Amino acid sequence: MNALRGSRGIAWATRTCRSQRFLPTLSPTLLTIPRRRFHAAPSLWSIKSQVLKDVGEGITEVQIIQWYVEEGAHIEEWNPLCQYQSDKAVDDITARYEGIVKKLHFQADDTVPTGRALCDIEVDDAKYPDEDAQPAPSPEPVQTSPVPTEMQHTQPIQPSQPASPEPASEAPKSRYASLATPAVRGLLKLHNVNILDVNGTGKDGRVLKEDVNKFIAMRDSAPTTQPAAVSTLETEKVVNLSPFQSQMFKTMSRSLSIPHFLYADELNINDITTLRKKLASDPKDPQKITFLSFIIKAVSLALDQYPLLNAKVDTSNPDKPQLIMRPRHNIGVAVDTPNGLIVPNIKDVANQSILNIATELSRLSALGKEGKLTPADLSGGTITVSNIGNIGGTYVMPVIVPNEVAILGVGKSRTTPIFDDAGQVTKGELVNFSWSADHRVVDGATMARMATKVRRFIESPELMLLNLR
């Protein structure tokens, strides 16, 4: 607008000067129209810290297994940042921001408490305007002085000498060479092998279990250069705990702070064995139902009458502990994996059929062996059943899982002569059931009644049919 007014004023002055014949004396500065110049505002960059959020289920820390990025790398929002191990699962943490990774605060195998910053990412403030951020330090201009021309080429040229032969370098490692599944990493730690020493044959150079076994075989078969007398000496070796072992160490330390109450009983499973064989031999629709599927359903039916065993103790206020009564029966099952026992759980067993429970058991077992169980599979458990009898052992004293008040350990079945109702000796298939309960809130009588109810369902499976919804 000012420019428009200025142009009109100049036009008026020009006409006036012409009419008064003063044009030769008009100052040339009056004819200059000022121009506006526009400057683009520079982009503002700042540093944001990605904090380890609370992953729930009472987990206060996790262990970093591996980073997917390195300092100076660009990362997109929601892309995998690192892989972590908790006492519940192995999972990835994704990036909350897009930008440049400026600093990694922890290394692989480090333990990170919740609430601590995992890394710093340089981001564009225009994309993340609502969060506090540290201003990124602006780089100072580096002044370079020109090299005088007379100083150039003043060094005498040395005569060329034949280069000494250098050993052929190995092919560069893929940037995925340090990535491996938890099962492979457990094998590496067990045999004290550096993953970067193993030639990976998987996709993009990833290390597979076969690669590790091949490396171990070649290493162990290599001839030793030490004298025979020295090789016969036995020395102690320090081995770090694997991520699963580290978390189990912490979890069991917390569990054993709970006063345990043990109750054991012996059950006759002849009727369930007969029922399972009949279902499996049906020529039209054979169904292979595991014994554990019947146990899980029997526990759920008994919990309807004894909901205390499905509760959780809340000690957030030590002066006034409380019980949290949980309506759903999410029954955990101990699964044997290459890295150790883990406890996923079957959700809402009260509304599941025995066939559905068997299908879910197969799914969880397969995922556990592949190391692909998700946090959803491992979180939310309310009571646990550990069928240690699949491996061996008649008697067991199970340890309560934190955030639960009871656990059932099932021993190995064995065939024993018993007396039937008519007093005749017959063959009986017996299994030992061992219960552990939190004696702070569960008394012996309640635990015994719960165990007796489960025993009736197992020894007379037809009673379960009467209670199914």
C-alpha positions in Angstrom: 0.0 0.0 0.0 2.8 2.4 0.9 4.5 1.5 -2.4 1.2 2.3 -4.2 0.9 5.6 -2.5 4.5 6.4 -3.3 4.0 5.7 -7.0 0.8 7.9 -7.0 2.8 10.7 -5.3 5.6 10.5 -7.8 3.1 10.5 -10.7 1.4 13.6 -9.2 4.8 15.3 -8.7 5.8 14.5 -12.2 2.7 16.1 -13.7 3.1 19.1 -11.4 6.7 19.6 -12.4 5.8 19.4 -16.1 3.1 21.9 -15.7 5.4 24.3 -13.8 8.3 23.4 -16.1 10.4 22.2 -13.1 11.1 18.7 -14.5 14.8 19.3 -15.0 15.2 20.2 -11.3 13.2 17.1 -10.0 15.5 15.0 -7.8 16.1 11.5 -9.2 15.7 10.0 -5.7 12.0 10.8 -5.8 11.5 8.4 -8.8 12.9 5.4 -6.9 10.2 3.0 -5.8 11.3 1.0 -2.7 11.2 -2.8 -3.1 10.4 -5.3 -0.4 12.7 -8.3 0.1 11.4 -11.6 1.5 13.7 -13.9 3.5 12.7 -17.6 4.3 12.9 -18.3 8.0 15.5 -21.0 8.8 14.3 -24.4 10.0 14.6 -24.9 13.8 16.0 -28.2 15.0 16.2 -29.5 18.5 17.1 -32.6 20.4 14.4 -34.9 21.8 15.0 -37.8 24.1 13.1 -41.0 23.6 12.2 -42.3 27.1 11.6 -45.9 28.0 7.9 -45.9 29.0 6.3 -48.2 31.5 5.6 -51.5 29.8 3.2 -52.7 32.5 2.9 -55.9 34.5 5.1 -54.5 37.3 8.2 -54.4 35.0 10.5 -51.7 36.2 13.5 -52.3 33.9 14.4 -54.1 30.6 17.6 -55.3 29.0 18.8 -54.0 25.6 19.5 -57.0 23.3 20.5 -55.0 20.2 20.2 -51.6 18.5 18.8 -51.4 15.0 20.4 -47.9 14.5 23.7 -46.2 15.2 24.7 -42.7 16.1 24.4 -40.4 13.1 21.9 -42.5 11.3 18.5 -41.2 10.1 15.4 -42.9 11.4 11.8 -42.7 10.4 8.9 -42.4 12.9 7.6 -45.8 14.1 10.6 -47.7 12.7 12.3 -50.2 15.0 14.8 -48.6 17.3 16.0 -51.4 19.4 15.1 -54.9 20.7 14.7 -55.4 24.5 14.2 -58.3 26.9 12.0 -58.2 30.0 11.0 -61.0 32.3 7.9 -61.3 30.2 8.9 -61.2 26.6 11.3 -60.1 23.8 10.0 -57.2 21.8 11.0 -54.1 19.7 10.8 -50.5 20.7 9.9 -48.2 17.8 11.0 -44.6 17.3 8.6 -41.8 18.4 10.3 -39.2 16.2 11.8 -38.8 12.8 15.3 -37.4 12.7 19.0 -38.0 13.2 20.1 -40.3 16.1 22.6 -38.1 18.0 23.4 -40.3 21.0 22.7 -43.8 22.3 22.6 -43.7 26.1 22.9 -47.5 26.5 24.7 -50.3 24.8 23.7 -53.9 24.1 23.2 -56.0 27.3 22.8 -52.9 29.4 19.8 -52.8 31.8 17.5 -49.7 31.4 15.1 -48.6 34.2 11.7 -47.3 33.1 11.7 -43.5 32.8 15.3 -43.3 31.5 16.2 -41.9 28.1 17.2 -44.5 25.6 18.6 -42.1 23.0 18.6 -38.5 21.7 17.1 -37.7 18.3 17.5 -34.4 16.4 14.1 -33.5 15.1 12.4 -30.7 13.2 10.5 -28.4 15.6 7.9 -27.7 13.0 6.8 -31.4 13.1 6.9 -31.8 16.9 5.9 -28.3 18.2 4.1 -29.3 21.4 6.9 -31.1 23.3 9.8 -29.7 25.3 13.1 -30.1 23.6 16.7 -29.0 24.0 17.8 -26.6 21.3 20.4 -28.2 19.1 23.7 -26.4 19.2 24.2 -24.5 15.9 27.5 -25.4 14.3 30.0 -22.6 14.4 31.3 -21.4 11.0 34.8 -22.8 10.3 37.1 -20.2 8.8 39.5 -21.7 6.3 42.5 -19.7 5.2 43.6 -20.2 1.6 46.9 -22.0 1.1 49.5 -19.7 -0.4 50.4 -20.8 -3.9 54.1 -20.4 -3.3 53.8 -23.1 -0.5 52.3 -25.7 -2.8 54.4 -28.5 -4.2 57.4 -27.6 -2.0 57.9 -31.1 -0.7 60.3 -33.1 -2.7 58.9 -36.0 -4.6 60.0 -39.3 -3.1 60.8 -42.1 -5.5 58.2 -44.7 -5.5 59.0 -47.9 -3.7 57.4 -51.3 -4.2 54.5 -51.7 -1.8 54.8 -54.5 0.7 52.3 -57.2 0.2 49.3 -56.8 2.5 47.1 -59.6 3.7 43.8 -59.9 1.8 41.0 -58.2 3.9 37.8 -60.0 4.6 34.7 -59.1 2.8 32.9 -56.2 4.6 30.2 -57.4 7.0 26.6 -56.6 6.3 25.0 -54.0 8.5 22.6 -56.7 9.5 25.4 -59.1 10.6 24.9 -58.3 14.3 21.1 -59.1 14.1 19.9 -62.4 15.4 16.9 -64.0 17.0 16.9 -64.4 20.9 17.4 -68.2 20.5 20.6 -67.6 18.4 21.8 -65.0 20.9 21.3 -67.4 23.8 23.4 -70.0 21.9 26.1 -67.4 21.3 26.3 -66.5 25.0 26.2 -70.2 26.0 29.3 -70.9 23.9 31.0 -67.5 24.4 31.0 -66.6 20.7 31.1 -63.1 19.3 28.4 -62.7 16.7 30.7 -60.6 14.5 33.0 -63.6 14.2 30.3 -65.7 12.7 29.7 -65.7 8.9 25.9 -65.3 8.6 24.2 -67.1 5.8 20.7 -65.7 6.4 19.0 -62.9 4.6 21.2 -59.8 4.4 24.0 -61.6 6.2 22.0 -62.4 9.4 23.4 -65.1 11.7 21.4 -68.3 11.9 21.6 -71.1 14.5 23.3 -73.3 11.8 26.0 -70.7 11.3 26.7 -70.7 15.1 26.9 -74.5 15.3 29.2 -74.6 12.3 31.5 -71.9 13.8 31.6 -73.8 17.2 32.5 -77.1 15.5 35.3 -75.4 13.5 36.6 -73.6 16.6 36.6 -76.7 18.8 38.2 -78.9 16.1 41.0 -76.4 15.4 44.4 -77.7 16.7 45.8 -76.0 19.8 49.2 -74.4 19.7 49.7 -74.7 23.5 51.9 -77.5 24.9 50.1 -80.7 25.8 50.9 -80.2 29.5 49.1 -76.8 29.6 46.1 -78.1 27.7 45.3 -80.6 30.3 44.9 -78.0 33.0 41.3 -77.1 33.8 40.5 -73.5 34.4 37.3 -71.7 35.6 35.5 -69.6 33.0 33.2 -66.7 33.7 30.0 -66.7 31.7 27.6 -63.8 31.8 23.9 -64.5 32.3 21.8 -64.5 29.2 19.0 -61.9 29.0 16.4 -64.6 30.0 18.6 -65.7 32.9 19.1 -62.1 34.1 15.4 -61.5 34.1 14.6 -64.8 35.8 17.2 -64.0 38.5 15.4 -60.8 39.3 11.9 -62.2 39.0 12.6 -65.2 41.3 14.3 -63.0 43.8 11.0 -61.0 44.0 8.9 -64.2 44.1 10.8 -65.7 47.0 10.1 -62.7 49.1 6.5 -64.0 49.2 5.8 -66.5 52.0 4.8 -69.7 50.2 2.3 -72.3 51.4 2.6 -75.7 49.8 -0.2 -78.2 49.4 0.3 -81.5 47.5 -2.2 -84.2 46.4 -2.3 -87.3 44.3 -4.9 -87.7 41.5 -6.1 -90.7 39.5 -6.4 -89.7 35.9 -7.7 -93.1 34.5 -11.0 -91.6 33.2 -9.3 -88.6 31.4 -6.8 -91.0 29.8 -9.6 -93.2 28.6 -11.5 -90.2 27.3 -8.4 -88.8 25.5 -7.8 -92.2 23.8 -11.4 -92.4 22.6 -11.3 -88.9 21.1 -8.0 -89.6 19.3 -9.2 -92.9 17.9 -12.4 -91.5 16.4 -12.1 -92.4 12.7 -14.5 -89.6 11.5 -13.0 -86.7 13.5 -9.9 -87.6 15.6 -9.1 -85.1 18.3 -5.7 -85.0 20.0 -6.4 -83.2 23.3 -3.6 -82.9 25.7 -4.0 -83.6 29.4 -3.0 -80.1 30.2 -6.1 -78.7 28.4 -8.3 -80.6 30.9 -6.3 -79.3 33.8 -6.6 -75.7 32.7 -10.3 -75.9 32.3 -10.7 -77.6 35.7 -8.7 -74.9 37.4 -11.0 -72.2 35.7 -14.2 -74.0 36.9 -12.8 -74.2 40.4 -11.9 -70.5 40.4 -15.6 -69.7 39.9 -16.1 -70.9 43.5 -12.8 -69.7 44.9 -12.0 -66.3 43.2 -9.5 -65.4 45.9 -6.9 -67.7 44.1 -7.4 -65.5 41.0 -6.7 -62.2 42.8 -3.6 -59.9 43.0 -2.1 -58.4 46.1 -1.7 -54.6 45.9 1.1 -53.4 48.2 1.5 -49.9 46.7 0.5 -48.6 50.2 2.5 -50.8 52.6 0.3 -49.6 55.5 -2.9 -50.7 53.8 -2.4 -53.6 51.4 -5.4 -54.5 49.3 -6.7 -57.4 47.1 -7.6 -56.8 43.5 -10.2 -59.3 42.4 -9.8 -60.1 38.7 -12.9 -61.3 36.8 -11.2 -63.0 33.9 -9.2 -66.3 34.2 -6.0 -65.7 32.2 -4.2 -68.9 33.1 -0.5 -68.9 32.5 1.3 -72.0 31.1 5.0 -72.6 31.5 6.5 -73.3 28.0 9.9 -74.8 27.5 11.9 -72.7 24.9 15.6 -72.8 23.8 16.2 -69.8 26.1 14.4 -71.3 29.2 10.9 -71.5 30.6 8.6 -68.6 29.9 4.9 -68.2 30.9 2.4 -67.0 28.3 -1.2 -67.2 29.2 -4.5 -68.3 27.7 -7.0 -65.4 27.9 -10.5 -65.7 29.4 -10.4 -69.5 30.0 -13.9 -69.4 31.6 -15.4 -68.7 28.2 -13.2 -71.2 26.2 -14.0 -74.8 25.4 -11.5 -77.5 26.1 -10.9 -77.8 22.3 -10.2 -74.1 22.1 -7.8 -74.3 25.0 -5.9 -77.1 23.2 -5.6 -75.1 20.1 -4.3 -72.1 22.0 -1.8 -74.2 23.8 -0.4 -75.4 20.4 -0.1 -71.9 19.2 1.7 -70.6 22.2 4.1 -73.6 22.3 5.0 -73.1 18.6 5.6 -69.4 19.1 7.7 -70.0 22.2 10.0 -72.4 20.4 10.5 -69.8 17.6 11.0 -66.9 20.1 8.0 -65.0 18.6 5.7 -64.7 21.6 4.4 -61.1 21.9 3.9 -59.0 25.0 0.1 -59.6 24.6 0.7 -63.3 25.0 2.8 -62.9 28.1 1.0 -60.2 30.0 -2.2 -60.2 32.0 -1.8 -63.6 33.7 -3.8 -64.3 36.8 -2.8 -67.8 37.9 -0.3 -70.3 36.5 -0.1 -74.0 35.7 3.3 -75.6 35.2 3.3 -79.0 33.7 6.9 -80.0 34.6 5.9 -83.6 34.2 6.4 -83.4 30.5 10.1 -83.2 31.1 10.4 -85.3 34.2 10.0 -85.3 38.0 7.2 -86.7 40.1 7.1 -84.0 42.8 7.6 -80.2 42.4 7.4 -77.2 44.6 6.4 -74.4 42.2 7.3 -70.7 42.9 4.5 -68.1 42.7 4.7 -65.7 39.8 4.7 -62.0 41.0 1.3 -60.4 40.7 -0.4 -63.7 41.4 -1.3 -65.6 44.6 -1.3 -69.2 43.5 0.4 -71.7 41.1 -0.1 -75.3 40.3 2.8 -77.7 39.5 1.9 -81.0 37.7 4.3 -83.9 38.0 4.9 -86.9 35.7 2.2 -89.5 35.5 3.1 -93.0 36.6 1.2 -96.4 36.5 0.7 -97.9 40.0 -1.4 -100.7 41.4 -4.4 -99.4 43.4 -7.6 -100.7 45.0 -10.8 -100.0 43.2 -14.2 -99.4 44.9 -14.8 -103.2 45.2 -11.4 -103.7 46.9 -9.8 -105.3 43.9 -6.3 -104.4 42.8 -6.3 -102.7 39.5 -4.0 -100.5 37.4 -4.1 -96.8 38.2 -2.5 -93.8 36.5 -1.5 -91.3 39.2 -0.3 -87.8 38.9 1.0 -85.5 41.7 -0.5 -82.0 41.9 1.5 -79.5 44.0 0.0 -76.1 44.8 1.8 -73.0 46.1 -0.1 -70.1 47.5 0.6 -66.7 48.9 0.2 -67.4 52.7 -0.2 -63.7 53.4 -3.8 -63.8 52.0 -4.5 -67.5 51.3 -5.1 -69.8 54.3 -4.5 -73.6 54.2 -8.2 -74.5 54.3 -9.1 -72.4 51.2 -6.2 -73.8 49.3 -7.2 -77.4 50.2 -10.8 -76.8 49.1 -9.7 -75.3 45.8 -7.4 -78.3 45.2 -10.1 -80.8 46.1 -12.5 -79.1 43.6 -9.9 -79.4 40.9 -9.3 -83.1 41.8 -13.0 -83.9 41.5 -13.1 -82.4 38.0 -10.0 -84.3 36.9 -11.0 -87.7 38.4 -14.6 -87.4 37.1 -14.4 -85.3 33.9 -18.1 -85.7 33.3 -18.6 -83.2 36.1 -17.0 -80.6 33.9 -19.7 -81.0 31.4 -22.3 -80.0 34.0 -20.5 -76.8 34.7 -19.7 -75.7 31.1 -21.6 -72.7 29.8 
